[in-house]
Amino acid sequence: MNRAEIFKELEHEIQFYSDNTKRQYRFHVFDYLEWLKDRDWSKREILYEYLDHLKKKGRSQTYINYIVRGPIGCLFRISGLRIPVKLPPVGARMINLADRFAYSVGEITAFIHAAKDSGNPQWRNIMSLSTTFGLRAGEIRAVGKEDTHPYKKTIVVHTQKGGMLREHLVPEQIAPYIFGYEYPPVLPNRIYDIFREIASAAGVLFVPKKCYHGIRHGLCTALENSRDSKGKRALDQTRVYQFLRWKGGGMMQIYTTPQMFEIDEEVLNIKIHPFLKYWAE
């Protein structure tokens, strides 16, 4: 099959997947075919060579297994073939959920300093969005210049996972990095490469499972642990989850309420928010 035929068959294979999963499959299949150039994608030794390529890029075995069994596996399935490689099992690690998904306050602070000290407008913009609002990678990529409103001092977030558009107040500490940025398009894989670069500059170990969600979970934990001058919890847990645009499950929260700016004003207080003071320095 030529490329046009491959992608036509791929679309049929993934037709019932979510939009986000479809994008991932298209990207990873395209990435594999681009890496191959004119070589045969179905050859066992070629696929093993690609696995070595992913390992050299620092990809985890869990990530590699997903790519091979999922997107690349589609190439074999639509051709009536079996995946010609043996993948090592990835055992579940018995570690604390917070350690698994959240960066510490110290690590997130290091990200902020690395972004500020770099002088790189893109790093500053991405980290200010991530550490202030806990934006997901896709939400960061979706922000365009038209979503920023310097006169209103707000930014529109295209909430993922089924949420509606959400308008956030922009605190003065990060306003220059939000309103002074042009927002050029960022490819799905590039957003994670940027994170890896910032982590390297910050001296923080890059963990693929964490990335922007590691900051998001770290921000959530820090906000929940925030205390007022009397040592009492500064924020109600409901406020924290609404601010982070979480819903469902045990959280039982909604994405939008009529008091969103009210929530922002409460959370984006430099005495409460754990990271705004570092942007103000």
LINHU-V6652 format. One record per helix or strand of 3 or more residues. SS is the DSSP state (helix for helix, strand for strand). FROM is the first residue (numbers start at 0). TO is the last residue. Records with the same first field share a line. If there is no record, write none. Layout:
SS: FROM-TO + FROM-TO
//
This chain:
helix: 2-12 + 18-35 + 43-55 + 60-76 + 96-100 + 104-117 + 120-132 + 136-141 + 144-146 + 174-178 + 187-201 + 210-223 + 236-242 + 259-266 + 275-279
strand: 153-157 + 164-168
//
